[in-house]
Amino acid sequence: METVTITKEEHQRLLRAEVWVDALEAAGVDNWEGCAEAAQIYREFCEEEGLLLDE
């Protein structure tokens, strides 16, 4: 397994982002009419940035 070193601030930002996504999912955003469009935008952004997606 590879490791990555990030600052404490970046780690905190990533944790807050994860909690925000968890809260949105708990509130039912995955049932939102625009969810599929948002997922497509996300995939395109990740592709453009060369980010790996969890499949």
Secondary structure, 3 states (H helix, E strand, C coil): CCCCCCCHHHHHHHHHHHHHHHHHHHCCHHHCCCHHHHHHHHHHHHHHHCCCCCC
